[in-house]
């Protein structure tokens, strides 16, 4: 007597394949959304760590924030090469090789060799280009954190007194920039080369001067970010 062999019929196999395809079509978008949400949470965590590094720096430097960038000033007491947030906070972010005055050639390139995928460090974001490095596709500071702000005069090229900031809880401090070391002026908001408010597609996380971090939609940033007629006023770049 022959044993009966169990096997799928062609129709049954096609039904199973159809069910699997349907489940994949339902689940894959949800998984992609969850992955992006995880990237945003990680980015917010990065910004919080950067905020803590600023607090530690200020504790060691009489409540002064470091310069945004000394701009290779011709004043004799200033540095001749790039010197700003990255250099001053290196010791507080486990990146001591960033400490002090550095040139871009001897410094960012060497660091990228040590960390081939910069976006995996606390200074990068998975929404970034994996080849990003400081001053390209990562984080930058607001220029509006000194009594005379903006580009003229460049007071942000000097150490900045934190107590000069009247409302640190609404003062935008650090967020995404596409290709520079600063978030730029109010007129450049939304530019991917300056304040990149679309970095996380619908918006971006922002670190405020008091240290808290919050995600804002691009629309709310455009509508609610303070835009004063005096571009040098410290109350620009306030966001509630």
Secondary structure, DSSP 8 states (H G I E B T S, - for coil): ---------HHHHHHHHHHHHHHHHHHHHHHHHHHHHHHHHHHHHHHHHHHHHHHHHHHHTTTEE--SB-TT-SSTTS-SSB-BHHHHHGGGTT-GGG-S-B-STTTHHHHHHHSSSGGGSTT--TTS-TT-BTTBSEEEE-S--SSB-TTSS-GGGS-EEGGG-TTGGGBEEEEEESSSSB---GGGTT-TTSB-TTTTSSEEEEEETTS-EEEEEHHHHHHHS---SSTTBTTTTB--
